[in-house]
Amino acid sequence: MSETRSYQVRHRTEYSYGDAVTASYGWAYLTPRDLPEQICRSTRVEVSPTAELISDSVDFFGNRASYFEVHEPHEQLVVTATSLVEVTRGRADLDALDGWTWEQARDLLRADPRLQREEAGFLLASPRLPLTGQLTAFADAVLQPGRPLGQTLHRLVHTIYHDFSFNSAATTVTSTLDDLLTRRAGVCQDFAHLAVATLRLAGLPARYVSGYLETVPPKGQPKLQGVDASHAWVSVLVPELGWVDLDPTNNAVVDAAYVVTAWGRDYTDVPPLKGVIFTESATSKLKVAVDVTRLP
């Protein structure tokens, strides 16, 4: 059953530098996508100091991106995106996929003409996911021959959730899959990467999804401001249902609590912010505050 929810999503990123920055050029992937189950009613991206140029575009994957240029010298850069989003999404029924083994599903998808177009790219290795190293042993343990597709997806998400610890100090945005598999700890970006890579090794198209997840404070306590975070999960193409989104960080099937911002081959395609600065500064600090607020 689908549920409709409305959210205000506010994502504020603050960079502080140890010396003046003479110019900043950046891309922001902060505007939620319009999808059959999601509508972005409005969005506003603000840059401080005021950007001399800011423009919106759509990338190869259909994501909405904002490009900006700041030419005024500054020691602090703040980018704030505020969006109103309506989400109508029910959990996919993974049990309904058990009519196929994962191998049969793979073969069905290979005959699908969609794989001759953009979806084929989600079967391949990508800059952050080389599909080699320790990944192959992990995938072999999950992808047991003849296992039904729904059970395979359940096992993948369950295994990542239970066998790896959430630890923001264990990895960085540049950490590899081998780093994660060695340390057995990481964050949502790492867990999404592991799920994506495992599914690609199985011959199932998988994409990295970035967005937000509504969080609920403990009973009787107010929700604090700025304590939410951007989130990441995996989307896999399956017969009949199409793309199914799974969250290995929370051992969950994605539902109306999730807001999709962008998707790509891996994190490098859709970071919330990326760019180039011109400065003599040897140090910088990053502070991110996110609020996902459900509206009446």
N, C-alpha and C positions, 0 to 999 in steps of 0.2 A: 504493500500500500504506500502510495506517495504522500508526502507531507509538504506543505508549502510554508516556507519561513522567509522573513525579510530581515536583512542585516544592514547595519552601517559598519563598514570596514575602514579603519583608519590606520595607516602604516606610516610611521615617522622614522626617518633615518638621519642621524646626525654624525657628520665627520668633523673632528677637530684636529688641527694640524699644528706642529711645533713652530712653523714659520709660514709666511704668507704664501698663498697659492695664487699665481698670476692668472690662471685660466683653468676651468674645469669643463670637460666634455663628457656627457653621460647618456646612458640608455636606462630607462626604468621600465621593468615589466611588473607593473603594479595595478593595471586595470583588469578587472575580472572579465572573462570571456562571455559572449552571448552564445548560449547553447539551447537545445530543445528543453532542457530541464533547468535552465538558469538564465536570468535576464539581468543585465547590468542597467539599472534605471538611470544612473548618473555617475559621473566620476570627475574628480578635480585633482590635478597634480600641481603642487606649488613648490617652487624652488626659492631658497633664500641663501645668498643674495639673489635679487631678481634676475632671472635668466634673460639674456639679450635675445635668445632664440629658444623656442620650445615648440615642438611639432609632434603630431601623432602619426603613426603608420601601422601597417599590418605586416608581420614577417612571413616567412615561407610556411610556417606551421599554422598560420591564422591567428597568432597571438597579437594583441594590441600593445604597442610599445610607444613610449614617449622619449623623444630625443631632446636634450637641452644643452645649451652653452652658457657658461658664466664667464665673462671677461673681466669683471671687476675683481681686484685683489681681495682676498679673504682668507681668514684663518679658520673659518667654520662654514660648512656647507650643510644645509638642511633640505631634505626632500620629503614632502608629505603628500600622500595620496589618500583621498577620502572618497569612498564609493558607496552607493546604495544598490543592494543586490537582492533579487528575489529568487529563491531556490525551491524547486519542486522536484524532489528526487527520492525514490524509494530504494531500499537495498536490493541488489540483484540476488536472485535465488541460485546459489551455487549448486544446490542439490539437483536442480533441473539440468545441470550440465553432465550429470553422471551417466547419461545415455551413450557417451563416447568415452573412450580412453583418451588420454592426452595425445597419444600418437595418432589416433583417428582424427581428433580435432585438428592436429597439425596438418595432416594430409588433406582434410577438407578445405582448410584455409589456403593451402598451396594452389588449389584449383579455383580459388575465388579471384575474379578479375580485379578486385580492389588491390590485391597484392602486386599488381603490375603498375600501380600508381604510387602515391606517397606512402602508403602503409608499408611497402617493402623496405623502406629505410629503417623502420622500427624492428627489423629482424637482424640488422647488421651491428657489428662492433662500432663504437663511437669514441670520441676523444677520451672520455673518462671510463669507458667500459670496453676493455680490449678482449673480453671473453676468453681469457687464458689464466694461467697461474692457479692459485688455490681455488678459484671459482669452480673448476671442473669437478673437483672432489665433492664440494658442497652440493652442486647440482645433481650429481649422481646419487647422493643420499636422498634427495627430495623426489627426483624423477624416477620412481621405480617403474619398471616396464609393466604395462597393462593396467596401471592404476587409473580409475575413472577421473575425468577432467576436473569435476567439482572437488573431489577429494584431494587431488593434486594441488589445486589452488589453496584449499583450506590448509593443507600441510605446509605449503611454502610460507604462508603468512604466520601460521602457528609456530613454525620452527624458528623464524627470525625473531619473533616476539619473545619466545622462551629461552632461546640459546644466546641472545645478545643483550647486553645491558645498555640502557640509555645513559650516556655520560658525555656531556658537552665538552669535557676536557680531553677526551680520548682521541678525537680527530679534528681536522680542520677542513676548510672548503676544498683543499687540494689533496686530501687523503685519498688513497687508492682502495680498491676492493681488497687487495692483499693486506693492507693496513688493518682494515676492518676485520678480516677473517683471522688475523693474527691476534689482535687485541680483544676481539669478541665484545667490543663496545663501540658506540658511536651515537649518531643522532639520526633524525628522520631522513635527511638527505642520503646518508650512508645506507640505511635499511631499504630505502626506495631503490637506490642503485643496485643493491644486491638482488632484490626481487626482479627488477628489469633485466639484469644480465642473465639470471637463471632462466627466465621465461624465453629469452632470445636463444639461449643454448638449446632449449626444447623445441625451437622452431615456431614459437608462438610470438607474434608481433607484440611488443611491449613498449610503452612510452613513459617517460618521467613526467610527473605532474606536480606543479607547484601551486600553492594556494593557501587557504586558511581553514582552521578548524575552530568551531565555537567551543569554548571551554566553560565549564560550570563550576563555581566555587563550592567548597564544602557546605553542607546544609547549615543554615543559620548564619553564614558569613557573607558579607557583601563581595561583589566582584571588584577587584582592584583595577585601576586604570593602567594601561601600558604593559600588562603582564602576559598578554597573548603573544603568539609568535607566528611567523610564516611557517608553513608546513609543506611536506612533500609525501607523495605516495606513488603507486604504480597503477597503470591502466593496461589491461591485456585484451587483445582482440580474440573473441571466441565465436564459434558457430551460432547462428540465429540471434543471440542476444546482442552481438556487436561488442563494443568496448565496455569492459567491466572494471570498475575502480576498486582497489584493495589497499588497505592501510596497514602495512606490517608493523609500524611503530605501536599501534594500538590493537593489533589482532582483530581488525574490523573490516567489514564491507562498507564502502563509502555510502553515506546517505545525505539527508538534507542539512546535516550539521557542517558540511564541507562546502567551501567556496572555491571554485576553480579559477585560477588566474591565467596560467599558461602551461603548455606542455612542449616537450622536445625530446631529443635523443637522450640527453642527460642534463645535469645541472648547468653545464657550460652554455647550453642554448637559452636558458631562461632564468638567470640569476635575478633577484629583485632589482639590483642595481649593478651596473658595470660602467667603466669609463676610463678616462685618462686625465691626469692633472699635471700641471707644470709648477714645480716648487723645488726649493732647496731643502725643505724639511726632511729630516731623517726619521721623524716619528709621527704617528697619527693615532687617533682613538675613534672607535666606532660605538655608537649607541643606537639601539633600535627599540622602538616602543610600538606595539600593535594592540589594537582594540577591535574585537569582533563583537558587536552589540546587537542582540536580537531586538527588533522593533515590534510594536504591537501590530 
